[in-house]
Amino acid sequence: MAEELQLAWMGDFDSLKQFVSEKLNLNGEWVSPGGDKKLFNDGYISISWRKNKKALLIDGDDREKFKSKLCRMICANDFNKGNMCEETKT
């Protein structure tokens, strides 16, 4: 059985919002559907994050392409020096 990599956001919610807006250039709406879950949606991509689990879930038609782009961007960018995002195996 193949293991699927999962993204984890290690920073706080405000830094995630800033990253999505400024580094990914995505414009959409953040909502808090309940508990510690935060959900972003711009009509094409949705990103959900849970503070306690740190799990960053990407959904949408191009989710695999977007996840790959995000991982490459994080690994190649100086932003990663803060260790704000990492891949974890599920």
Buried (B, 14 or more C-beta within 10 A) or exposed (E): EEEEEBBBBEBEBEBBBEBBBEEBEBEBEBEEEEEEBBBBBBEEBBBBBBBEEBBBBBEBEEBEEBBEEBBEBBEEEEBEEEEBBBEEEE
